[in-house]
Amino acid sequence: MTKRYSFNKKSDITVWVDLDNSPHVLFFFPIIREIKKEGYNVLITARKHAQTINLAELYNLDYIPVGKHFGKIKLFKLIGLFIRALQLIPYAKKNKVILALSHGSRSQMITSALLKIPSVVFLDYEFVKSIPFVKPDFLFLPSIVDSGTLKNKFEKILTYDGIKENIYIPSMHLNPNILTELGIDTEKIIVVVRPPATDAHYHDAKSDKLFERVVNFLNKHENVVSIILPRTEKQKKKINKKWLKEITMRKIVIPSNIVDGLNLINSADLVIGGGGTMNREAAVLGVPVYSIFQSKIGAVDKHLAANGKLKLVSPDDDLSEVIELKKLTRDLNFTTNYSGTLNQVKDHITGLINSLTNQNSGTKDE
C-alpha cells in the first residue's frame, strides 16, 4: 500500500532522487531541473562514493550526503546496503516523499519498500544484479533493451527512445578550452582513458589486464597523451605508482581536480573505457570509442557496436590493429539525435506524480 499524504499545492509534493554513483549526477541533473520547473519539490541524497559528492557540488545541487561505499567484499557491501537504507529513512519520512527515483540505488529501493514509497529505477544494463526480496514499482529502460527478459522480475516497465546519455548530453555547456586549462598540448593525439569499475559486482579481472595493456600501448607512441580518469582514490594511487615516470613526463595526465568529463570527451581524439557511461557518452558525441569491458555485453553496447559507434576490444586483439590513433577533425559543436528523450522521461515522471496525487486526494497526513 502506498504511503498517503495530503497536498495543497505542487510545492508540497516531494520527489526523491538518490545519487548512488558518479554518473548519476549528470544523468539526473536535467531531470531534477525539469521536475522543479513543474513546481515540485526535489529531495536529493548522495552517497560518498567515487566522485559523486564532488560532482554534486560542481553542479550546484542542493544535496544531503548520506552513507558511503563499503568496498568490494560482498558481506561488507550487503551490510553497508542496509546501513545506508536505514540512514535514508529519516530524510524520506521528514520530506513526505511521494515518488523515489534512482539509477539502481539498492539502498533507496529498500527504504522505499519499508516506507511504502513508489519507486522508479532507471537501468540501461540488463545484467545488473537485483535484490531478490525488493523490487522497484517501475523499471525505466531505453527502448532498445529487450524488456522481455526482465518482465519475469519486473511487472511495470517504462521505456524511452535513444539511450540514457541522450537525456542529458543535449543540455551540456560547451567548453572548447578544457584541454588548454589542463595544460595539455592540443597538437598531440588526446586519448581519454577510463579504468574498469573494480568495485562493481560485474567486474571481470580480464578488464584490468587489458587496461594495463592499453596504457602501455599508448605510452609507446610519442605523439599520444593519455588522460586517465580513475574511479577511486585507491585506483588513482595504483596508477600513480605503476606509471610514475610517464606521469612525471606528462605522457599520462591525471587531473588533480574533478573535471567536466563530457567536455573532456568532446575535446578528445578518442576514448578507451572500461565500460559504462563514459563509453556511451563518447558514442553520442561522435568521438571514436573503444570498450575494454570484459563482462556480459548489454543491449545498448551491442546496439552501438552494430551501428559502428563503439568498438569492442578483446584480450586477444592486437591493439595496434584495433585501435586507430589519429587526430579527430570535427566541429566541437556537437549535434545529437533523440533530443526529445528528456521530455519523454519528464512526461512519464509527471504522469506518475499526477496519478499518485490523485490517489492521495482527500487523505490525511500520517
N, C-alpha and C positions, 0 to 999 in steps of 0.2 A: 504494500500500500504506500502511495506517495505521501510525503510529508505535506501537511496543509497549512497554509498561511493566508491571511487576507491582505489585499493590496489596494491602496487608494490611488496610486499613480505609478507610472513606469519606473521612476527612480527608487521606488520601494522594492522593486524586483531585482534580485541579485543573481547573476550568472557567475559561476566559479570556474576559473581557469587555473590548472595546476601545471607549472613548468617543471618538468621532471628531468630534462636534459637540455644541453646547449641548443640543438636545432629547434626546440620548441619555442624559443623566444622569438626568432624570426618568423616562424610559422604562425604563431598566434597574434603577433603584433598587429597586423591589419584586421584580423578577426575581432580583436578587442576593440580596436578603433571603430569598426562598423557597429558593434553591439552598443557602444557608448553613444554613437550618433543616433541610434534608435531611441535613446533616452534611458536605457537600463544601466544599473549599477554593475560593476565588474569587480569581483574579489580575485586577486592574483596571489597565488602562493608559489614559491620557488624553492627547489631543493639545491643544497650546496653540493654540486657535482659538476666536474669538468669546468666549463666556462659559463654555466647557467646564470649565476649571480652577476658576474661581470657584464654579461650581455644584457641582462635585465636593466642594469644601471646605465649601460651605453645607450639603450633605447628609452631611457627615462620612464620606465614602468614603475608604477606605484605598487610594489610587491611586498609580501611578507615572507622572510626566509623561514622555512620550516624543514628540519631534518637534513640528513647528509647521506653520502654513499657509504655503504658498509663493506666494500671490497668485493673480490671475486669469489670467495669461499661461499658455497651455496647456503650453508647453515646460517652464517652471519648475514647474508643477503635476505634470507627469509625472516630472521629476527628483526632486522632493520626495516623490512617492509611493514611489519605490524607496529613497530615502534612509531614510525612516521605516520601511519594511519591513525594511531591514537593521538599523535601530536596535532593532526589536522582537524580533529573533531571540534575543539572549541571555536575555531575560526569559522567553520561551516555553520555551526549552530548559532553563533552570535550574529552572523550576517543573513540568516534566514534564506539560505541558498535554495533556488528553485530548480536549477539545472547545473550539472557539473560537466566540464569539458576538459579533455586531456588528449595527448597523443601517446596513449599507452601507459599512463601512470597507474600502476597497480595499487599504490597506497590510496590514491583518490578513489579507486573503484571499491576498495574495502570500506573506506569511510562513508562513501555514498550509500553502500548497501546497508551499513549499520544505521545510518540516519534516514534511510528511505528517500534519498535524493535521486531522481532520474539522472543517469549518466550517459554521456556520449563519448565514445573513444574513436579517435581517428587512427587508422592504420594504413600503411602502404607496403607492408612486408607480411605476406600471408603466413609465413612460417614462424612468426614470433610465438613464444610460449605464453599461453593464457593461464590464469589462475583457475584451477579446477572447480573451486567452490564459490567463485564470484564472477559474475558476468555483467558487462555494461548493458543498459537498456537499449542502446542504439550503437551500431558499428557503422562508421563512416569510411568509405573506401573510394579510391579512384575507380572509374567505371571499367578500366582495362584489366583490373584484377578480377579473376573468376570468383564471384561470390558463392558459387555453388559448393565449393569445398569448405566454406565457412558457415553455411546455413545449418549444418549439424550442431554447431556450437552457439550460433547467434541467431535469434529469431528475427530481429528488426535490423535490416541493413539498408543504409542510405548510400547513394553514390554521387560523384561529381565528375565532370569532364576533365580531361588532362591528368596531371599528376600534382602532388601536393605543392611542389615548388612553383606551379603556376598560380597558386593562391597569393603568394607574397612577393615574388620577384618583380611583377609589373609595378609594384609600389616602391621599389628601391630608389634611393637617391644616388645618382651617379657621382663618382669621384675619380676622374681620369688621372689624378696626380698621386694616387696612393703609393705607387712604386717609388716615385721621387721622394715622397715623405718618409719612406722606409730606407732611403739611401741606397736604392738598388739601381744598377746600371741597366737602363732600358734597352740598350743595344744588345744585351745578352738575350739568350733564349730563357725565358722565365717559366719555371715549372713549379706549380703549387702541388705539394705532396701532403696527403692526409694519411697518417698511420692507421692501422687496423684498430678496431674497438676491442682492446684486450680484455676489458671487464664485462663485455656483453655475454649473455648466455649462449649465443650462437657463434661465438668466436672459434675459429679454427687456427691452430698453430701454423698451418701452412701459409697463412697470410703474413705472419711475422717473418718467416724465411724469405718470402717473395718481396716483402717490403725492404728487407736488408739488401737483397739482390738489386732491386730497383735503385736504391740510393747509391750503391757502389757503381752501378752502371752510369748514372747521371754524373757522378764525380769524375768519371774518366773523360768527360767532354769539357774541354777548356772554355767553350763559349756558353756553357749552361750554368745558371744559378738556380738552386733548389730552395724554395721557401717551404719549410716544413712546419706544419701546424699540429703540434702534439695535442692529444686529447686530455691528458692529465699531467700533473707535476711529476709523477713517477716516470711517466713515459718521456717527458722532457729531459729529466736527469739522465736517463739511459741513453738517449740520443746524443746529448751533450758529451757524455763520456766516450761513446763509441766513435763519434766523428768530430772530436775536438779540433783536430788540425784543420779540417775543412770549414768548420765554423769560424775559427780564428782568421782564416783566409777569406771569409765572406763568400766562400763557394757554396756553403749552406747558410741560410739565414733563418733564424727562429725569432720571430717578433717578440720583443720584451713585454709589450702590452697587448691587450685584446685589440684585434684589428677587424675591420669590416670585411668579412670573408667573401661576401658577394662581389664587392668592388675589386678585391684581390683576384678572384677568379676571372672577373670580367676583363682584367688587365693582363692576365697571364697568356702564355702561348699554348700551354696545355696543362691538364690536371691529371694527377695519378692518385687514386684514392683507395683506401682500404674498405670501401663500401659505404652505402648510405647517402645521406643528404647532399654532401658536397659534390659527389659524382653527378647526381641528378641536377643540381644547380648549374653545373658546367654544361650539361647537355641542353638545358633550357636556354642558357645564354649563348649557345653556339660555339663553345670552346671545346676543342678536342679533349676527350677524357678517356682514361684507361682505368678499369677496375681491377684491383688485385684482391678483391673479396673472394674468399675460398669456401664459404658455406653454401647452403642451398640458394640458388639464384631465384629471386622473386619475379613475379609477372611484370612489374614496372621495368626492372633492368633488362629483362628479356625483350620487352617491347622496344626499349631504347636501342638495344643492340641490334635488333632486327631491322630497325629504321636507320642504322648507321650513325646514331648519335652517341654511342658508347661502345668501347671495345673491351671485351673480357679477356684478361690475361691469365694464363695458367702457369703453374710452376715449371712445366716442361718447355715453355716457349723460349725461343731465342729473342731476348729483349731488343737486340739491335735490328731484328727483322720486324718486330711487332710495334715497337714504339717509335714514332716518327718525330724527330727533334728538329723543329724549324720554327722560324718566326711566323706568327699568325697575323696576316694582313686583314684588317676588318675595321669597320666603324664601331667605336666603343659604345655608340648609342644603339643599344640592342632593341630588337622587337621580339615579342613573344606571342605564341598562339594561346588560345583559351583565356583571353584577358577577362572573360566573364565568369571565370571559375570562382573567384571570391564572392561574387554576387549570388551564385548558386548556393554556396555554403552559408552565406548570411541568410538567405531566404529560408533554407532548411532550419537553421537555428531559431530564427524569429518565429517560424511556424510552430516549432516545438514549444517555445515560450508562450505563444498565444494559446496553444492547446492546453498547456499546464495551468495558465492563469484562469482560463475559462472553467477548468475543472475545479479550481480553488475558489471560484467566485462564491461569495456569501459565507465562506467558512471563517472560523476564528483562529487567532494565533494559539499555538500550543505553548 
